[in-house]
Amino acid sequence: MASPGAYVGTVDRTAAVLTLSPDEDVELLAVALGPARFAGGARRVDLTAEEYGAYDRFADRPAAPATTGDFIGERALFRSQY
């Protein structure tokens, strides 16, 4: 069982992710993935090149503070969850 001190880094990383402020990518994705895009029962949304770029940058934003960078695969593993 982990000691309370073992969670200090986890709490710090979680707080860093939760305090990220919205940016232009978030605004673009909110429109791209909003209800209007799924009108008529669409189940799939194909992102434009600009929207995919916003998604790619967005996926990196929480990954940076959430991972320690000690293991190169850690960031990729975190991103794969999105």
Long-range contacts (C-beta under 8 A, 24 or more apart in sequence): 9-68, 13-65, 13-66, 13-67, 13-68, 14-66, 16-65, 16-66, 17-62, 17-65, 17-66, 20-61, 20-62, 20-65, 23-61, 24-54, 25-54, 25-55, 25-57, 25-58, 25-61, 26-58, 28-54, 29-54, 29-55, 29-58
